[in-house]
Amino acid sequence: MRRITQYVLVFCLAVLRYGFALDATISGTVAWASLKGGVARGDYFYGVFPYGIGCFQRLDSINVKLIGWAYGPGTGQKVAVSGNYAFLACSTGELEVFDISNPAHIQLNAVYTADDRLQGVAVSGEYIYIAKKTRGFGTVRFIPPNTIEPVSNTIVSGGVFDLAISGNTLAIFRGLEGLTLYDVSSPASPVRLGSYRGGGVVREGRFSEDGAYIYLAADASGLIVIDARVRTNPTPVGQFVQPDLSVYDIDLQGNYAFLGCGSIGLFSVDISNPSSPALADRYFVSATAISDFASANGYGYLVTGEGLILLDISNPARIIFRARENLLGGHKQAYIYGTKLVVCSGYSGLFNIDITDIRSPLILDIFRLSLSFESAVMKDDYIFAAGGTAGLIQINACVPDSLFLVRSFEVSGTNNDVDIDNNWLFCSVDGQGVFRLNVANPATPSASGIFPTPHPQSIKAKNGLLYIADSDSGLKIVSENELRPVGGYPVRLSPTSIDVSYNRVFIADRNRKIFVFDTSNPALPLVVDTIATASIPLSIAVVEPYLLVALGELGVVAYSLSLPDSNFTLINTQGTTTGLATLGRILVITENEGVLICRLAGTHIEEIQSLPYFSLETYPNPFNRAATIKIKTPVDLKNAELSVHNILGRKVKTFQLGLLKQGETSIKLDMCELSSGIYFLRLKNGLYSYHTKITLIK
């Protein structure tokens, strides 16, 4: 498992004084985008994803569905299946073994780390052969359920792209070096037999069912047929090549070879006469390239940049399209509701996922409409999703694996965000405001008012207050029950996300910064900090005393709320991180290639105590030119700062106090240069701040 140990987390209403170590461990994944390839067995297709493997089931002749997957720590490259196990070779050097006895609940059983990056894998009995990028091939022995033992390493020049095995003969495919055969009757001592080096870059190959011939995917040289009956002298006997044709992938079914030719398409070639292969049919793909093809039981599984295509190849001379499982990615936001995880994936749909066991999340259903899902919440058995220009979408999830549309609430604008607090549901509509619905009975929600605001983008409803990030008018704080304004702070925003914790509001802005507002007095929020980020912050989540930020390709970065200019990378994802969601100790990270489900587990607490009581007293108040400030603190405060803010929340004067010792401290402040009026004193110490109102009269 991938483990990232950092300092994070403080529990509600507690101050962490010395430190809290956290293990952020990726427990499970839902990685349905960026499918790389796979292998077909029976009615199942085992696909390679960036973080592990997934299983697709062919339900009938026109339906294929992703039913299960499991996380692996490496970056998957090629997979082989034997019996109840799948063996995944990773470009990061791991060989991962998965138990697939229950395809809907795949389990990672073992991981073996090789001395090089892996590019391919082949299995024969208890022995697994792995193709190394620069160091030949290796042999390991798998002893179920979870033991992998190294057996031998065979060095060859130029590295190995892939391998195939038939009986005691191992074929390795070596790019420009062609094909080499080895006798592996003694796996500990492979013996070199013969080789072929002709034209093209040999990336893959397949043995015929009887092992007599080897069919090579030879790039610009097309399909090359090798007579391998004499193992010491493999000889080319046939070739299929066409102008501008490059063959990158190959699979065999009966007397036909299926050639994956990138953006040109899939070719079916009759190989009943090995010396004279002939074109049988061609299947065109649109706008995207083929990355892999596998077949079983008369069906072909074509992997493209957009997902998985199911083809009927029962008659190879007439390939028929049957179904498509779109895996476009673009995952945006997630919402955790008990043991359910709802993921909005733009135009890819809305995913309902069971995370009862976060190590093996289960996709229950995918709900698709011709619209982009932006965000969603759930109450009881109903999902409410922001559907962009289509408005608010209500989805029935009473039967979790059979989602269906209940109704759409059409709006004159774009529904960007949605949030829920108790029985109130709020949805922001650009150009209109924030609509409120009563969802005391979520089956029959009823419209219950609107708070008008020009361009609401992100919203957060919490503890009776609605926080709105409006791109035109800044932060607005609204009473949930009365839909009346409580307070606000005018500032131009390009908001992407908003979160609330204690007496602070955080707004992520596309201009590579995060605004931090102090809302101790909701009627007068103040900008107390601006956090600069290295990239556009796409989503934020507060896990006290840290702010977690999704920074696209930079992964998830944690910013300290108590130590200035302190941050670290919590998790480096392999894709573009787009969203964050938390519930207790579960952290969900959405990215363009799928979803990571992490467990936040503290390992050491030196001291946690209740939130201490602080006080600020000013006398006289009102005052004329100077005032005495009495500060009471039960703990030492380092780098304390006392600032003066006007009625608009703007800072007009700052006093650096340095170290304030535990107890009572009196400070005399001269503010003669300020004009008469009402001001607010703010004492700041890292994470927390305290306010009092003062009146200056001249």
C-alpha positions, -999 to 999 in steps of 0.1 A, spaced: 0 0 0 11 36 -6 17 54 27 22 91 31 31 100 67 27 137 75 15 159 103 -22 165 101 -55 166 119 -70 179 151 -104 168 164 -134 191 168 -131 217 196 -95 208 204 -62 225 201 -32 205 191 -2 219 210 27 197 200 19 175 171 -3 149 155 12 124 131 -11 110 104 -9 81 80 -28 90 49 -32 55 34 -48 48 0 -72 20 9 -92 17 -23 -97 32 -57 -124 36 -83 -103 41 -114 -126 39 -144 -108 64 -167 -76 58 -186 -82 21 -192 -49 9 -207 -57 -27 -218 -66 -61 -205 -74 -97 -210 -107 -115 -216 -118 -147 -199 -153 -161 -204 -178 -133 -199 -153 -111 -181 -127 -86 -192 -100 -77 -167 -88 -42 -174 -56 -25 -165 -60 9 -148 -34 33 -134 -40 21 -99 -49 -16 -102 -73 -37 -121 -110 -37 -128 -135 -63 -140 -161 -58 -167 -189 -83 -171 -206 -89 -204 -242 -91 -191 -256 -100 -225 -250 -94 -262 -255 -56 -259 -244 -47 -223 -211 -46 -206 -206 -32 -171 -177 -25 -147 -186 -46 -116 -154 -46 -95 -119 -35 -91 -90 -34 -66 -63 -10 -58 -26 -17 -64 3 5 -55 20 4 -89 12 19 -123 -4 -10 -142 10 -20 -177 -1 -55 -187 -22 -82 -170 -24 -120 -173 -50 -143 -158 -46 -179 -146 -72 -197 -126 -85 -175 -97 -56 -150 -100 -47 -120 -121 -11 -110 -124 -4 -73 -131 30 -61 -144 36 -24 -135 58 1 -152 69 12 -117 84 -22 -111 58 -41 -91 42 -75 -99 8 -75 -82 -13 -106 -77 -50 -103 -73 -76 -128 -62 -104 -127 -88 -124 -157 -75 -152 -132 -69 -150 -107 -98 -171 -82 -80 -148 -81 -50 -113 -84 -63 -86 -85 -36 -49 -76 -37 -30 -106 -23 7 -100 -29 32 -76 -43 67 -84 -56 91 -56 -64 114 -63 -93 148 -46 -101 134 -28 -132 103 -14 -147 80 -41 -160 63 -42 -195 47 -76 -198 37 -108 -180 30 -144 -188 20 -173 -166 25 -210 -168 14 -230 -137 30 -216 -106 57 -197 -125 53 -161 -137 75 -146 -163 80 -108 -163 93 -86 -191 118 -59 -179 123 -27 -197 161 -28 -197 172 -60 -180 157 -89 -199 131 -111 -181 126 -125 -147 110 -157 -133 92 -158 -100 71 -185 -83 37 -178 -69 25 -199 -40 -11 -191 -32 -25 -171 -17 2 -145 -10 38 -157 -14 60 -147 -43 95 -161 -45 122 -150 -70 135 -179 -92 159 -165 -119 168 -134 -139 179 -136 -176 197 -107 -190 193 -98 -227 203 -66 -245 177 -40 -253 151 -50 -228 118 -69 -234 85 -54 -245 63 -85 -238 63 -123 -235 41 -153 -244 44 -189 -234 34 -222 -250 43 -254 -231 79 -251 -221 87 -224 -247 89 -188 -237 88 -162 -265 101 -127 -257 94 -97 -279 123 -73 -280 114 -44 -303 141 -39 -330 158 -70 -317 129 -91 -329 119 -124 -313 139 -148 -291 128 -182 -278 138 -199 -245 133 -233 -231 119 -229 -196 114 -266 -188 137 -257 -159 124 -222 -148 155 -216 -127 178 -220 -158 161 -208 -190 180 -219 -221 182 -198 -253 169 -216 -283 167 -195 -314 157 -160 -326 143 -140 -355 153 -105 -363 136 -91 -394 117 -59 -400 98 -36 -378 95 -31 -340 82 -63 -324 61 -52 -295 37 -82 -290 31 -117 -302 8 -147 -298 14 -185 -301 -11 -204 -322 -32 -228 -302 -9 -258 -310 23 -237 -304 35 -243 -340 33 -206 -351 39 -172 -336 21 -142 -349 40 -109 -344 27 -73 -341 56 -57 -359 46 -20 -362 51 -7 -398 60 -42 -409 24 -53 -401 17 -89 -391 45 -113 -394 39 -151 -392 67 -172 -377 70 -209 -382 83 -220 -347 81 -258 -351 118 -259 -350 124 -239 -319 161 -233 -326 153 -218 -360 121 -196 -360 114 -187 -396 91 -161 -412 66 -177 -435 39 -151 -441 31 -114 -437 1 -91 -438 10 -54 -445 -8 -25 -460 3 11 -468 3 34 -437 -5 4 -415 12 0 -381 3 -29 -359 7 -24 -322 -14 -51 -307 -26 -86 -315 -50 -112 -303 -60 -146 -318 -94 -163 -320 -95 -195 -340 -82 -190 -375 -82 -152 -372 -58 -126 -359 -71 -93 -347 -47 -64 -352 -49 -32 -332 -36 -4 -355 -39 28 -334 -61 54 -349 -66 34 -382 -88 8 -366 -91 -29 -358 -83 -54 -386 -95 -90 -388 -71 -112 -407 -77 -147 -419 -47 -169 -409 -61 -203 -418 -32 -204 -443 -2 -190 -423 18 -184 -454 -9 -161 -469 -28 -141 -443 -57 -122 -458 -79 -93 -447 -113 -104 -435 -128 -72 -421 -120 -38 -406 -136 -19 -378 -131 19 -378 -127 39 -346 -135 76 -345 -114 104 -330 -94 81 -307 -67 54 -310 -69 18 -300 -46 9 -271 -55 -28 -267 -78 -56 -279 -88 -89 -263 -113 -116 -272 -132 -145 -257 -164 -165 -265 -170 -147 -298 -168 -112 -283 -140 -87 -286 -131 -60 -261 -116 -29 -278 -99 -5 -255 -98 31 -268 -91 65 -253 -128 69 -246 -134 36 -229 -143 0 -237 -162 -11 -268 -179 -45 -270 -178 -61 -305 -195 -92 -318 -167 -112 -336 -185 -145 -339 -182 -140 -376 -147 -124 -379 -155 -114 -415 -183 -92 -402 -174 -73 -370 -205 -58 -353 -206 -31 -327 -226 -41 -297 -220 -17 -268 -198 10 -254 -188 17 -218 -177 53 -218 -148 59 -194 -140 95 -203 -131 106 -168 -134 143 -160 -144 135 -124 -153 166 -106 -167 164 -70 -177 137 -46 -201 135 -17 -200 109 12 -233 98 27 -228 71 53 -215 41 34 -224 56 0 -202 77 -22 -216 98 -50 -192 110 -77 -200 136 -103 -181 129 -135 -192 156 -158 -206 140 -190 -194 105 -179 -223 104 -155 -231 101 -119 -216 71 -100 -233 55 -70 -206 36 -51 -208 14 -20 -179 20 4 -189 -2 32 -155 -18 27 -133 11 15 -106 -14 4 -130 -28 -22 -155 -1 -33 -184 -14 -54 -200 6 -82 -237 0 -78 -249 20 -108 -240 48 -132 -267 73 -140 -262 91 -173 -280 120 -190 -269 142 -218 -256 168 -194 -227 176 -171 -230 167 -134 -212 194 -114 -218 184 -77 -243 163 -57 -256 156 -23 -277 128 -9 -305 124 16 -320 91 26 -326 73 -8 -324 103 -30 -296 121 -48 -298 158 -58 -273 168 -85 -263 202 -99 -269 196 -136 -254 228 -151 -279 244 -176 -303 215 -170 -309 227 -135 -313 205 -104 -317 168 -110 -334 145 -85 -325 108 -87 -341 79 -70 -316 56 -53 -340 35 -33 -327 5 -53 -289 14 -52 -280 -5 -84 -309 9 -104 -309 47 -103 -336 65 -122 -346 101 -128 -374 115 -107 -376 150 -119 -355 180 -130 -360 215 -115 -354 237 -145 -338 271 -139 -329 301 -160 -292 299 -156 -265 274 -147 -268 253 -116 -232 252 -104 -233 238 -69 -256 221 -44 -255 216 -6 -277 204 22 -281 212 59 -307 192 78 -340 197 59 -329 225 37 -314 219 2 -297 248 -16 -287 251 -52 -267 280 -67 -279 293 -101 -257 318 -119 -276 349 -129 -304 341 -104 -293 334 -69 -295 305 -45 -327 285 -45 -339 267 -13 -359 235 -12 -375 218 17 -364 181 17 -379 170 50 -395 144 28 -368 140 1 -392 120 -21 -413 151 -26 -391 182 -22 -408 216 -24 -395 250 -35 -392 273 -5 -377 306 -16 -347 322 -32 -319 344 -20 -311 367 -50 -274 373 -57 -259 379 -92 -233 351 -97 -232 325 -70 -207 298 -78 -199 278 -47 -220 274 -16 -218 258 19 -247 253 43 -237 247 79 -252 252 114 -280 274 102 -260 297 80 -255 296 42 -222 308 29 -221 319 -7 -190 326 -29 -203 351 -55 -179 360 -83 -194 395 -85 -201 404 -49 -178 383 -28 -187 364 3 -223 365 15 -236 350 47 -273 342 48 -297 328 74 -309 294 62 -343 297 79 -352 333 70 -332 337 37 -321 371 49 -286 385 47 -265 383 79 -232 397 67 -208 398 37 -175 409 24 -173 425 -10 -144 412 -31 -141 401 -67 -138 363 -69 -133 335 -94 -144 308 -69 -139 271 -74 -147 258 -39 -158 268 -4 -155 253 30 -163 263 66 -146 254 99 -151 269 133 -152 307 128 -135 307 94 -146 305 58 -122 294 30 -128 303 -6 -106 288 -33 -100 312 -62 -89 304 -98 -62 332 -95 -41 307 -75 -50 318 -40 -74 310 -12 -92 337 8 -95 331 45 -123 350 63 -128 353 100 -165 350 108 -164 352 146 -189 380 140 -210 367 110 -223 402 105 -189 415 98 -166 389 82 -130 399 78 -103 388 53 -76 377 77 -53 358 53 -47 350 16 -29 317 9 -9 316 -24 -10 283 -42 13 269 -68 -15 260 -92 -53 266 -95 -70 253 -63 -98 232 -77 -113 220 -44 -106 225 -7 -115 206 25 -106 216 61 -91 188 83 -81 208 114 -55 222 117 -48 219 80 -65 230 48 -63 203 21 -62 216 -14 -66 198 -47 -40 213 -70 -45 195 -103 -14 177 -114 4 187 -81 -18 164 -62 -32 172 -27 -13 197 -7 -19 204 30 -15 240 42 -10 246 79 -35 269 95 -14 274 126 22 278 111 27 305 86 40 295 52 40 258 61 27 232 36 35 198 23 23 174 -4 -1 149 13 -6 127 -17 9 128 -52 -17 114 -75 -10 101 -110 -36 122 -126 -51 156 -123 -67 161 -88 -101 178 -91 -121 173 -59 -120 164 -22 -146 151 2 -142 141 39 -162 122 64 -146 114 97 -113 97 89 -122 90 53 -107 113 26 -120 109 -10 -99 124 -38 -114 127 -73 -91 130 -103 -94 127 -140 -85 90 -139 -108 79 -111 -112 82 -74 -88 75 -45 -103 65 -11 -79 72 17 -80 65 54 -67 92 78 -54 74 109 -35 93 136 -6 74 151 6 97 179 -9 125 200 14 143 224 -13 166 238 -48 175 230 -68 198 253 -101 216 252 -102 249 235 -87 274 259 -106 306 270 -92 339 258 -105 374 264 -99 409 251 -109 439 273 -106 475 263 -108 505 287 -119 531 285 -144 522 257 -153 545 240 -119 562 242 -103 594 229 -67 589 217 -53 559 235 -67 528 251 -54 500 273 -60 465 261 -61 437 286 -54 402 272 -60 370 292 -46 338 278 -43 304 295 -14 294 273 17 311 259 11 327 225 39 329 200 40 355 172 8 371 185 -5 400 164 -31 426 173 -47 444 144 -73 472 141 -100 469 114 -125 495 103 -162 489 99 -156 476 63 -132 450 77 -101 466 62 -70 465 84 -58 500 93 -32 494 120 -11 464 132 8 458 165 33 429 166 32 416 201 56 387 198 55 363 227 25 367 251 31 347 283 3 327 299 -19 349 322 -29 386 319 -11 412 298 -19 449 295 -9 469 264 -15 506 258 -23 515 222 -21 549 207 -45 554 178 -45 592 175 -40 591 137 -73 573 132 -106 592 127 -136 588 149 -157 557 144 -163 521 153 -134 497 150 -127 461 157 -96 447 175 -84 413 164 -59 392 182 -44 365 160 -23 335 169 -20 312 139 -51 291 138 -74 311 161 -84 348 164 -104 368 188 -123 401 184 -137 430 204 -155 461 193 -140 495 202 -153 531 196 -129 560 190 -143 595 197 -123 627 191 
